[in-house]
Amino acid sequence: MKTPRTFILAIVMLALAVGAAAFWRNLRAWRVPGPGRRIVIPVFVLHRVLPGEATEYIISPERLDDLLRELNERHFIPISLDQLNAALREHGPLPKKPAMITFDDAYLDMYVHALPVLQRRGWPAVFFVPTGRITEPPAERVEWGDGPDPKAMQWPEIMALKKAGMEIGSHAWTHINLAKADPETVKTELAESRRMLAEKLGRAPLALAYPGGRHSREVRQATAEAGYQLGFLSSGGPLPLGIEDLYALPRMHVPGYVDAGAIVRSIPANEWR
């Protein structure tokens, strides 16, 4: 028995109508704020993800899951560095409740423990990588940081993160205090990290996170001159849309022992109209 052509046409038209409705609904969810409105973007920064006892810089996989679940339940939408850059520089559209998850230092436990949680909750993240640490052979690699077995990822893990939809940014070359380094050292740290990431990943990094959050006016200027579009601090609270210095972008530090829900609930509501 042949299916009537009118029936098939009706099904096609219904599918198109549903698709169009979803398209416009999603389009309306992305908006440009009105003049004088206060819009903030929580950019969370984490360092280590390990089972067991939490510290200032170590969060458990369960607590990370709580953070992402709370963000999902409160209808926050993850945005990319490109979307953030466009919003800050060109007044590009954003979702009603934008947010970003970032990780500093490229610890191996981020790949082992954080990536599965991010994938399960549907959240991409930005991983800021001190590239000089990554390129050292494992036997010579300097181990640093708090907690047990503070090993860095190597390039196979970094590439796997990229393949999984994560973004990679720069954390300088050797994780030094840029604010105390001489100008030539700062220039080398920023340029070599950017060059290596471009070589390995096929695209130069858009953003830099200052190691330890330490920076100065000269460091911020060098960051811009090196070709980075954005520079992140390691604290300071939610990022206000309309901030003047795009090389001093605040982030929200997430201590491992603080209730994740309380952190999310502390974010002020945005005023779009």
N, C-alpha and C positions, 0 to 999 in steps of 0.2 A: 504493500500500500504506500503510495507516494504521499509525502508530507505536503500539504497545501503551501503554495508559495507565499500567500498572505500571512500564514502562521509564521513561517521562517522570517519574513520581513518584520513582523511584529516583535519577534524575539530579538532580532538585530537592533531594532530601534530602541527597545527597552534597555539593552546592554549599553548602547551609546548614551542613553539618557542617564543611566546610573553612573557611567564613567564620567560624563560631563559634570554631574552634580558633585562627585568626589573631587574632580579637578578644581572646580570653583570653591569648594569648601576648603581645600588645602591652600588655594591661592589667598583666600581671605585670612587664613591663619598667619600668613606672612605679611607684615605691614611695616610702614614707615611711621615713626612717632610724629605727633604734631609738635609745633614749636613750643618750647618752654616745658615740655613734659619730661619727667624724671624716669629714665629707663636704666636699669642695672642688669649686668650679665654676670652671674656667678661663674667664675673660672676656678675650679677646685684644683688644688695641687696636693699630690701624695708622693711619698718617697718609697717606702718598702711595704710589701704585702706578704705577710708570713702568718702561719698558724701559731697559736700560742699567745703569750702575754703581750699586750699592747703597750706601746710607748708613745712618746711625742711624734716619732717619725716612723713607727711601725703600726700598720693597721691590719687586722685579720681579714681573710677573704670573706668571712661572714659579715663583718662590719662594712666592708666595701659593698657587698650585696645589699645590705640595709640602705646604704646611701643611694644606690641606683634605684632600688625599689621605691624609696621615698620620692625621688625625682620623678619617676614614672607615674606614681599615684597622684602627684601634684601637677602632672601634665607639663613638665619641663621637656623641651625638645633640644637634642644635641645639635650644635652647629660646628662647622669646620673653621679652620683658620682663614680660608678664603672668604667665607661668608662674614666672619668677624671683621676682616680687613676691609671688605667692601662696605660694611655698615659704618665703620669708623671713618673711612676716607671719603666715601661717596654717598653716604646716607642710604646704603642698600637695605633692602627689606630684611626683617628678622621675624622669627616666630614670636608669639605673644609672650612666651616664657622661655627664652633661650638660656642655654647653659653649656659648659664645657668641662671635661675631665682631663687633667694633665698629670703626668708623672715625670719626676726629675731623676736623673742619675743613671738610668738604664740598668738597674739591678736585674739579675737573672730571675729573681723571684717574681718580678712583674710579669715576665713571660709565663712562668710556671703557674702562678696563683691568680694574677689579676686578669690575664687575657680570657680564661674560661668564664669568669664572672661577667666581664664586659660583653662577651658574645652572648651569654645566656640572657642578659638583660637588654640586649640590643643597643648598647652604647659604644660608639667609637670614642677614642681618646687620642691625646697627643702625647708622645713620648719624647722628652728632651734628652738628647744623647751627647755625652762628652766623648767625642769621636776618637780622641787620642787614647783613651782607655780601652775602647773597643778594638783598636787595631793592634794593641800589644799582644804578643803570644801569651797563651794562658799561663805558662810557667813563669813569665816575667811580669805579668799583670800586677799592678799595685792593688791590693785589696783595701777598701776604705769603707767608712760608714758604720752605723750602729747595727747591733744585732748579729746573729750568727751567720757565718758563711756569706759575707757581703761581696759576692762575685758579680761582675758585670756581664751583660749579654755580649755575645759575639755577633758577627754579621749574619750568620744564618738565622738567628732569632730576630734580629732587626728586620731582615727581609721578610720573615714570616709575619711579623706584625703588620708590615705594609700590605702584604697580600691579604691579610685578614681585614683590611679596611681602616687600619689605624694610621695616624699621621705621625711623621717624624720631624722633630725640630732640633735645633742646635743647643747644646749646653756648654759651648766653647770647646776647646781642644783637649785641655788637661784638667779642667775643673779647678783652676786657680782663682784667687781673689782678684778679679779684674780691676777693682777699685784701687788696689795697691800696686799693680803692675805698671811698668813703664810703657809709654805709648807704642813702641815697636812690638813689645810682647803682646799687648792687647790686639794690635792689628793682626799679628800672626795667629793668635788664638782664634779670632773671629774668622779670618780668611781661610785658614786651613780646615777648620771644621766645616765651613760652608762648601769648600771645594770637595772634600771627601764625601759629604752627604750627596752632593750633586753627582759625583762620579758613581757612587754605589746605587743610588736610588733613581737616577735619571732626571732629577729636578732639584734645584737649589732650595734649601729650606726657607720658608717664608718668615719664620720667627726664631728668636733666641730667648732662652730663659737664662738670666744671669746666675752663674754658680753661687749658691748660697744667698741669692738675692742681692749680692753686693754690687753696687754700681756707682757711677758718678756722672756728672754732666759730660765729662770727656769720654767716658765709656759709652754713654748713650749716643753721643755724636759719632763715635767710631763705629758703633753698631749700624747706624744709618748709612754711613759711608761704605761699609762692607757689603751693603746690598740687602740687609734684612729689612722687612717691612714693619715688624712688630718686635717689641722687647718686653719681656715679662719679669716682674718682681716675684718674690716668694711669699708675700703677705700683702695686707692692705685692705682686704674686704672685697665686696662685689665691684666689678668693673663698671664705672658709669659711662653710658653712651654719651659722646660729646667731650670726652676727656681730650685735653689739648696735646699732651705729650704721648705719642704712640709708642715711645720707647721706655715708658714707665708705667706699664699696665699692671694694676694690682691683681692678685689672686687670693683665694680663700684657702688658707692652710687647714688641713683636716687632721687633727691629732687622733691617734689610734684609740685613745681612751674616752673620747667625747661621743655622745649619742648623735648618730648621723642625722636622725630625724630632727633633732633640735637645731642642727646647723642649717638644714634646708628650711625649716620653719622660720628662721631668723632673717631670711632674705626678704627685703621689702617688696611689696607689690609694684608692678610697673604701671605707669600712667600713659596710655596710648592716645587718649582723646582729651 
